[in-house]
Amino acid sequence: MISKPNILTMAGLALALTPAYAASIMTSADFNPTTPARPSAGYLNDYLRQDDPGMATWDLGVNTRLRYEVRDNFGIAGKAGSVDFRDHGADVDNAYFLYRLRPRIGYNSEWFSALVEGQHSGETGDERNPNPEADSFDFHQAYVLIGNHKEFPLSLKAGRQELIYGDERLVGAVGWNNIGRAFDAAKLRWQTPWFGADFFTSRPVVPDDHNFDMSNDYEYFSGAYFSSKWIPKQTTDLYFLARNASPKATSYPLRTQVVGSARDIYTVGARVKSNVGELNGWDYGAEVAGQFGNFKDGAKRLEQEAYMLYLGAGYTFTKTKYTPRLGMEYNFSSGDSNKADNKHETFDNLYPTNHKFYGFMDFVSLQNINDLRFMSSIKPLPRLTLNADYHGFWLADTHDSFYNVTGGRRGTTAATPTGENYGINPGYDNFVGTELDLVASYAVSPQAMLEVGYGHFFVGDYIKQSLHAATRGSTDANWFYVSLTISF
């Protein structure tokens, strides 16, 4: 385990001082662990609305998050030879302190809403270069919304905004990341008592530290997303998504979104999910999507033929003390079976929030992977939730690569000759490894959440064969974090 005394001191000081400050403006009842935390719009909104209900039309506040992370045996961007799970010969240990401030001003009336949300994301001690967590003083969101679905079915939302659909397996805001994801978008919504439908076109915003973040002029993301409750006790979604990136899109200094290659990929899918509390403790979900179009590989345009599948179910013991839950899910995404033909069969993960699904250590994306996940949770106190997840990972096809959480291909480079790094090795075993994740979340108050997490990745035969002992060797990875989020 690496030691960073200066960062530990800063993180400890921040975590110690912030709840102390919060205590000065909260009642003693807020700290009763046997009392659930009440919903809150933040300290400032709570204060302004307490004596003036008319202030409910305004949304004023600052969302603040502090996080300290330790990552052992993770690849460090910008360091030669540093790859995930390497045992010796390069620096693979990193510890850092992250902070994020999101001040906002919002206004909501019967027919008009607007939001301006700034963002300052910073770090101390992080050795990654370029750093994917730093973006100074920028706009995260700035949009207007016109419409009133109680009076008229159509509304329009235009400007910089988050796009979140379904469970965020394909389109999400990446809330775990210190910067997150936003789009410059225009979205038309048709809402009735029976269904809702979004029609949107957008460009992904590219984080650019010390400069104003601009959207990628050469990449467009558009689609239609339908959601209904026609089938009793569940939500049913149907969608069509188009990702169009020209060759010029790859020249942008992308950090949280990876283009890699030009593409015109179209995704058609369906999703179902049980409604909360309507199945006597049971819950289920499923999603399937197929892709067509083309993918540029060097000078060639390959036909896109890929798909993904998710199946999940769980049971919550609602009549038992502490309401424990057990669940299981399976995630699959296709890989490319033959790099020499005219087809590209690797599923394009689009713009997901992968941290929520394929291991909290963020080694895996929904590309060329089989993921079997076992989940459990329990609430020993109304404000305390304990989660334990266990994953097993296998490559869908060893003729394809092992992809990282942002969609990048782990492969050989000039600094890491063939046979010393991850690559396309059909003769290797497809078992990547297993991951154990433990997370505790405690609602300090209605406005403050404290989290502590630990993860351990047990390397499998594929990793052991890729990083064989004669060159660099492989070893398990460890991860630890503590995070405090406060809504002022």
Sequence and secondary structure as in RCSB ss.txt:
>XXXX:A:sequence
MISKPNILTMAGLALALTPAYAASIMTSADFNPTTPARPSAGYLNDYLRQDDPGMATWDLGVNTRLRYEVRDNFG
IAGKAGSVDFRDHGADVDNAYFLYRLRPRIGYNSEWFSALVEGQHSGETGDERNPNPEADSFDFHQAYVLIGNHK
EFPLSLKAGRQELIYGDERLVGAVGWNNIGRAFDAAKLRWQTPWFGADFFTSRPVVPDDHNFDMSNDYEYFSGAY
FSSKWIPKQTTDLYFLARNASPKATSYPLRTQVVGSARDIYTVGARVKSNVGELNGWDYGAEVAGQFGNFKDGAK
RLEQEAYMLYLGAGYTFTKTKYTPRLGMEYNFSSGDSNKADNKHETFDNLYPTNHKFYGFMDFVSLQNINDLRFM
SSIKPLPRLTLNADYHGFWLADTHDSFYNVTGGRRGTTAATPTGENYGINPGYDNFVGTELDLVASYAVSPQAML
EVGYGHFFVGDYIKQSLHAATRGSTDANWFYVSLTISF
>XXXX:A:secstr
    HHHHHHHHHHHHHHHHHHHTTS GGGG TTS     S HHHHHHHHH GGGGGEEEEEEEEEEEEEEES  
 TTSTT  TTB SSS  EEEEEEEEEEEEEEEE SSEEEEEEEEEEEEES   SS TT EEEEEEEEEEEE  TT
T SEEEEEEEE   BTTSSSB   TTSSS   EEEEEEEEE SSEEEEEEEEEEEE  TTS  EE TTEEEEEEE
EEE  STTEEEEEEEEEEEE GGGGGS  SSS   S EEEEEEEEEEEE TTSSTTEEEEEEEEEEEEEEEETTE
EEEE EEEEEEEEEEE TTSTT  EEEEEEEEE   S TTSSEE S    B  GGGTS TT    SSSEEEEEEE
EEEEEETTEEEEEEEEEEEES TTS EE TTS EE  BTTB TTSS    TTS  EEEEEEEEEEEEEEETTEEE
EEEEEEEEE HHHHHHT TTTT B  EEEEEEEEEEE 
